[in-house]
Amino acid sequence: MTTPQRANKSLARPDRFGRPTERAVGRPGERAEGRPVGRSVRVGMVLAVAAGLAWTGGMVWTIAGWAL
């Protein structure tokens, strides 16, 4: 048995409940295109950045209004 095979075998050892500890999804660095979870996370991050920028703009607008 070669070293990489031995490493993969050790990752698949079951935990105390008999479930595998690691699941082989593919090669490292390989990504499935169009994953809905990835898209959801990306959309959520874009919305969070937009909300943060809007909040910051509102604070600047408010403070600038007080100063005048």
Summary of the structure (lengths in Angstrom):
residues: 68
radius of gyration: 23.8
end to end distance: 76.6
largest distance: 76.6
contacts: 108
relative contact order: 0.06
helix: 60%
strand: 3%
